[in-house]
Amino acid sequence: MDLRSFKLHRPDHHVRAVVVGARGEQGRDLEGEAYARVDAVAEPLWAALERQAGAPVRALAVDAFARQATLSRADAANPGLRLTSAEFEALVDLVAPVARAIRGELLVRAPDVAGAGPGEARFWDPLFVANAGGWELGRAAPPLVTWFSGHVPEGMRALVPGCGRGHEARLLARLGATVTAIDLAPTAIAQAQAMTPPELTIAFAVADLFARMGSPPAFDLVVEHTCFCAIDPARRDDYVTAVADSLQPGGLLVGLFYAHGRPGGPPFTTDRAEVERRFAPRFTIEQLAVAQGSTLIRHGQELFAVMRRR
Ligand SMILES: C[S@@+](CC[C@H](N)C(=O)[O-])C[C@H]1O[C@@H](n2cnc3c(N)ncnc32)[C@H](O)[C@@H]1O
């Protein structure tokens, strides 16, 4: 679930947020203890905004997608102040934790299926049925959209493992790639198919990525988005093998690796050193750095990677 916009109103102890999920946008409110938890995370931000505004700040409205913000000052003669893009980016390390706290309060959590683990369809499928997947952005991840708009995959044979509802698969197909998109969860694949307009041809399939280990290399491109973080970390070398085996020599793995730094999962965190260590035996790592233009709730917590299969 992503956060499209939010407004914190300190005098009313109230947050109004617009969230985005598989069913589109929805307005949500936070008050009482939930507001207090968010406000505590926002303390360093309020302090920075007050230094910037030169007056007490009563409210902050953030458009997370446009990366814009407006303040309301406790100054009757001059209340509104729109931050410039540069001012917003200078504060984004303080804004992002507030966005994450708001989203954390609003996240729909489904009960775990007893005894099921992330390597099983019965773990994931109910999350798609209940629309409870915290990973769901409702669109392709912005850093991937930016990368592929400049590196158009037209004519490439692309594989999207753990495709969920198929946002990246549709991005690639719209740009002219021939796309195979697989997921363990039958409901994910059914929803991905239902969300795909008839003019796009995508080979969606219920399949296990690990079944690709040792298969003939059939792809020029693999696109990773929140699949690596979804599998059991004990299987990460198997992920590398499966993806490398899927690619022709010289084929590309382009992806985002979630480096949120929290314990537990899924999503299970990673870091730059681990990605390098695990992928280097099969890939030449051409780019691996903190992603630019991540959606606000993942700001600073995604590594963007381009790797070439040797
Ligand atoms: C966190 S979700 C991400 C979905 C999608 N990539 C997105 O970002 O919207 C992880 C997905 O990976 C799928 N998955 C987990 N293990 C898998 C495996 N071994 N093979 C194929 N899909 C798998 C799950 O069913 C789930 O849909």
The ligand as an SDF file (V2000), in Angstrom:
LIG
                    3D

 27 29  0  0  0  0  0  0  0  0999 V2000
    6.0160   -8.9890   -2.0570 C   0  0  0  0  0  0  0  0  0  0  0  0
    5.0980   -9.7090   -3.3370 S   0  0  0  0  0  0  0  0  0  0  0  0
    5.5300   -8.6340   -4.6930 C   0  0  0  0  0  0  0  0  0  0  0  0
    4.6470   -8.6900   -5.9010 C   0  0  0  0  0  0  0  0  0  0  0  0
    5.0720   -7.7440   -7.0160 C   0  0  0  0  0  0  0  0  0  0  0  0
    6.4260   -7.9630   -7.4370 N   0  0  0  0  0  0  0  0  0  0  0  0
    4.8850   -6.2950   -6.5940 C   0  0  0  0  0  0  0  0  0  0  0  0
    5.8660   -5.6590   -6.1940 O   0  0  0  0  0  0  0  0  0  0  0  0
    3.7460   -5.8170   -6.6510 O   0  0  0  0  0  0  0  0  0  0  0  0
    6.0810  -11.1400   -3.6590 C   0  0  0  0  0  0  0  0  0  0  0  0
    5.4840  -12.0380   -4.6980 C   0  0  0  0  0  0  0  0  0  0  0  0
    6.4130  -13.0760   -5.0020 O   0  0  0  0  0  0  0  0  0  0  0  0
    5.6980  -14.2830   -5.1610 C   0  0  0  0  0  0  0  0  0  0  0  0
    6.6490  -15.3760   -4.9150 N   0  0  0  0  0  0  0  0  0  0  0  0
    7.2520  -15.7230   -3.7530 C   0  0  0  0  0  0  0  0  0  0  0  0
    8.0690  -16.7770   -3.9390 N   0  0  0  0  0  0  0  0  0  0  0  0
    7.9880  -17.1010   -5.2500 C   0  0  0  0  0  0  0  0  0  0  0  0
    8.5790  -18.1080   -6.0570 C   0  0  0  0  0  0  0  0  0  0  0  0
    9.4230  -19.0100   -5.5430 N   0  0  0  0  0  0  0  0  0  0  0  0
    8.2720  -18.1580   -7.3670 N   0  0  0  0  0  0  0  0  0  0  0  0
    7.3960  -17.2680   -7.9010 C   0  0  0  0  0  0  0  0  0  0  0  0
    6.7960  -16.2850   -7.1850 N   0  0  0  0  0  0  0  0  0  0  0  0
    7.0910  -16.2050   -5.8790 C   0  0  0  0  0  0  0  0  0  0  0  0
    4.5660  -14.1760   -4.1560 C   0  0  0  0  0  0  0  0  0  0  0  0
    3.4980  -15.0220   -4.4860 O   0  0  0  0  0  0  0  0  0  0  0  0
    4.2130  -12.6930   -4.2550 C   0  0  0  0  0  0  0  0  0  0  0  0
    3.2270  -12.4500   -5.2170 O   0  0  0  0  0  0  0  0  0  0  0  0
  1  2  1  0
  2  3  1  0
  2 10  1  0
  3  4  1  0
  4  5  1  0
  5  6  1  0
  5  7  1  0
  7  8  2  0
  7  9  1  0
 10 11  1  0
 11 12  1  0
 11 26  1  0
 12 13  1  0
 13 14  1  0
 13 24  1  0
 14 15  1  0
 14 23  1  0
 15 16  2  0
 16 17  1  0
 17 18  1  0
 17 23  2  0
 18 19  1  0
 18 20  2  0
 20 21  1  0
 21 22  2  0
 22 23  1  0
 24 25  1  0
 24 26  1  0
 26 27  1  0
M  CHG  2   2   1   9  -1
M  END
$$$$
